Amino acid sequence: MTTNVPVRDVGLLHDRPGGSTVTGSQVSFSGHVWNVVTDDVVLSSGGLVQRDVVRHPGAVAVIALDDDGHVVLVEQYRHPMMARMWEVPAGLRDVEGEPTLVTAQRELAEEAGLQAAQWTPLLELALTPGGSDEVISVFLAEHLSACEVTDFVPEGEEANIVVGRFPLHAVIDAVLAGQVRNATLACAVLALGLRNPR
C-alpha cells in the first residue's frame, strides 16, 4: 500500500510538545466549571488556524477493588448524555494546590463512603485532546474499608448517587458489550484487567 504520510523512526513512544505557537487567545465562553478559549495558532507546518479549547482544571478517578475482586462503581445522572451512567468515583481538581492523590482519596470517601489502605497510580488520560486540555489521573485503591465524611453535603447529581460492587470480569464484559460507556471507567477497568487477568 502506498501512502503520502511520512513514516519516521521516532524512538520512544510518548507524547511530546507539539511545536506550535499561540499568537492570540481570548475567552469565548466563561462557565461555572470551565471556560472555552479561542486560540490563534501557528502550526509547525507554518499554517495559521483558530482552535476553540475547553480549559479544564483536571480531574481524578478511582478504581476501587475490594478483597473479593469486586469493583466499586457509582451511578449518577449525566445531563449531556441525558442518562444515569455507571462510573468510577471521580471528581474535579477544584481545590487549589491539592495533590492528586489527596483529591482521589477525598472523592472516594465522598462518593462511595470508602477509604483505602493502598493507593497506586494507574493511568493518566487526556479524554478529548481534540477539544479540551483536561487530564484525568486514575488511581487504583485497594484494601477498602468504610469511612464517614462529616464535612461533605451532596448536592445536585451527587445527591442521588447509587453505589454498587461488581465482579471485575462483569464490568469488563459490560464495557466490551457497550452497556457502560464512560471512557474513564472503560480505560481503568481494561487496564486493571490487564494487571489482574481472569
C-alpha positions as CSV (number, residue, x, y, z in Angstrom):
1,M,0.0,0.0,0.0
2,T,1.4,3.4,-0.9
3,T,0.8,6.5,1.3
4,N,1.9,10.1,1.3
5,V,2.2,10.1,5.1
6,P,5.8,10.2,6.2
7,V,6.9,7.3,8.4
8,R,9.7,8.1,10.8
9,D,11.6,6.3,13.5
10,V,10.6,8.4,16.5
11,G,12.3,6.4,19.2
12,L,10.4,6.1,22.4
13,L,6.6,6.0,22.2
14,H,5.4,9.0,24.2
15,D,3.5,12.3,23.9
16,R,5.8,15.3,23.3
17,P,5.4,19.1,22.9
18,G,3.9,19.9,19.6
19,G,6.0,22.9,18.3
20,S,3.1,25.2,17.6
21,T,2.9,28.9,18.8
22,V,-0.2,30.6,20.2
23,T,-0.2,34.2,18.9
24,G,-3.5,35.3,20.4
25,S,-6.1,34.0,22.9
26,Q,-9.5,35.2,24.1
27,V,-12.2,33.7,26.3
28,S,-15.2,32.9,24.1
29,F,-17.3,31.5,27.0
30,S,-16.9,31.6,30.7
31,G,-18.7,28.8,32.6
32,H,-19.3,27.5,36.1
33,V,-16.5,24.9,35.9
34,W,-14.6,25.5,32.7
35,N,-14.0,28.2,30.1
36,V,-13.8,28.0,26.3
37,V,-11.0,30.0,24.8
38,T,-10.3,30.7,21.1
39,D,-6.6,30.5,20.3
40,D,-4.8,31.8,17.2
41,V,-2.2,29.0,16.5
42,V,0.7,29.0,14.1
43,L,1.3,25.3,13.4
44,S,4.7,23.8,13.0
45,S,3.9,23.4,9.3
46,G,3.5,27.2,9.0
47,G,-0.3,27.3,8.7
48,L,-2.4,29.6,10.8
49,V,-5.6,28.2,12.4
50,Q,-8.1,29.1,15.1
51,R,-9.0,26.5,17.7
52,D,-11.6,26.5,20.4
53,V,-10.3,24.8,23.5
54,V,-12.1,23.9,26.7
55,R,-9.8,24.9,29.6
56,H,-10.4,22.4,32.3
57,P,-9.0,22.2,35.9
58,G,-8.3,18.5,35.5
59,A,-9.8,15.6,37.4
60,V,-9.1,12.4,39.3
61,A,-10.7,9.0,39.2
62,V,-10.5,5.9,41.5
63,I,-10.9,2.3,40.5
64,A,-11.6,0.8,43.9
65,L,-11.1,-3.0,44.1
66,D,-12.3,-4.9,47.2
67,D,-10.7,-8.0,48.7
68,D,-13.2,-10.2,46.8
69,G,-12.2,-8.8,43.4
70,H,-15.2,-6.6,43.0
71,V,-15.0,-3.1,41.6
72,V,-16.8,-0.2,43.3
73,L,-18.9,1.8,40.9
74,V,-21.2,4.8,41.2
75,E,-24.3,5.5,39.1
76,Q,-25.3,9.1,38.6
77,Y,-27.2,11.3,36.2
78,R,-25.1,12.9,33.4
79,H,-27.1,15.6,31.8
80,P,-25.2,15.9,28.5
81,M,-26.0,12.2,27.9
82,M,-29.5,12.5,29.5
83,A,-28.8,9.2,31.2
84,R,-27.8,7.7,34.5
85,M,-24.4,6.2,33.9
86,W,-22.1,3.9,35.8
87,E,-18.7,5.4,36.6
88,V,-15.7,5.0,38.9
89,P,-15.7,7.5,41.7
90,A,-14.2,10.7,40.3
91,G,-14.1,14.5,40.7
92,L,-12.6,17.8,39.6
93,R,-9.3,19.1,40.8
94,D,-11.0,22.1,42.3
95,V,-9.1,22.6,45.5
96,E,-6.1,24.9,44.8
97,G,-2.8,23.1,45.4
98,E,-4.3,19.8,46.5
99,P,-2.2,16.8,45.4
100,T,-4.0,14.4,43.0
101,L,-3.8,11.6,45.5
102,V,-5.4,13.6,48.2
103,T,-8.2,14.6,45.8
104,A,-8.7,11.0,44.8
105,Q,-8.9,9.9,48.5
106,R,-11.5,12.7,49.1
107,E,-13.6,11.7,46.1
108,L,-13.7,8.0,47.1
109,A,-14.8,9.0,50.6
110,E,-17.4,11.5,49.4
111,E,-18.9,9.4,46.6
112,A,-18.6,5.9,48.0
113,G,-18.1,6.2,51.7
114,L,-14.8,4.3,51.5
115,Q,-11.1,4.7,52.3
116,A,-8.2,2.5,51.1
117,A,-5.0,1.4,52.7
118,Q,-3.2,1.0,49.4
119,W,-3.1,3.5,46.5
120,T,-1.3,3.0,43.2
121,P,-1.2,5.4,40.2
122,L,-2.8,3.5,37.3
123,L,-3.3,5.9,34.3
124,E,-3.1,9.4,33.0
125,L,-5.8,10.1,30.4
126,A,-6.3,13.0,28.0
127,L,-10.0,12.4,27.4
128,T,-10.8,14.7,24.5
129,P,-7.5,16.1,23.3
130,G,-9.0,17.4,20.1
131,G,-11.1,20.0,22.1
132,S,-10.1,20.0,25.8
133,D,-6.9,20.2,27.8
134,E,-8.5,18.0,30.6
135,V,-6.2,15.4,32.0
136,I,-7.6,12.8,34.5
137,S,-5.3,11.0,36.9
138,V,-6.6,7.5,37.7
139,F,-5.7,5.6,40.8
140,L,-6.1,2.0,41.9
141,A,-7.4,1.8,45.5
142,E,-7.2,-1.5,47.4
143,H,-7.8,-2.9,50.9
144,L,-11.0,-0.9,51.3
145,S,-12.9,0.0,54.5
146,A,-15.9,2.1,55.3
147,C,-15.4,5.7,56.4
148,E,-17.6,8.6,57.4
149,V,-17.4,12.0,55.8
150,T,-18.8,14.7,58.1
151,D,-17.9,17.9,56.2
152,F,-19.5,17.0,52.8
153,V,-23.1,17.6,51.8
154,P,-24.0,16.1,48.4
155,E,-25.8,18.4,46.0
156,G,-27.2,18.2,42.5
157,E,-26.5,14.9,40.8
158,E,-24.4,13.7,43.7
159,A,-27.4,13.8,46.0
160,N,-28.8,10.8,44.1
161,I,-25.7,8.6,43.6
162,V,-26.1,4.8,43.8
163,V,-23.1,2.8,44.8
164,G,-22.6,-0.8,43.6
165,R,-20.0,-3.5,43.6
166,F,-19.5,-5.7,40.6
167,P,-17.0,-8.6,39.7
168,L,-14.2,-7.2,37.7
169,H,-14.9,-9.6,34.8
170,A,-18.6,-8.5,34.7
171,V,-17.5,-4.8,34.4
172,I,-15.1,-5.7,31.6
173,D,-17.8,-7.6,29.8
174,A,-20.2,-4.7,30.2
175,V,-17.6,-2.3,28.7
176,L,-16.9,-4.5,25.7
177,A,-20.7,-5.0,25.1
178,G,-21.3,-1.2,25.1
179,Q,-23.6,-1.4,28.1
180,V,-21.5,1.1,30.1
181,R,-19.9,3.9,28.1
182,N,-18.0,6.1,30.4
183,A,-14.5,6.5,28.9
184,T,-12.6,6.7,32.2
185,L,-14.4,3.6,33.6
186,A,-13.6,1.7,30.4
187,C,-9.9,2.6,30.3
188,A,-9.5,2.0,34.0
189,V,-11.2,-1.4,34.1
190,L,-9.4,-2.6,31.0
191,A,-6.1,-1.6,32.4
192,L,-6.9,-3.3,35.7
193,G,-7.9,-6.4,33.8
194,L,-4.5,-6.5,32.1
195,R,-2.9,-6.3,35.5
196,N,-5.2,-8.9,37.1
197,P,-6.0,-11.4,34.3
198,R,-9.1,-13.5,34.8
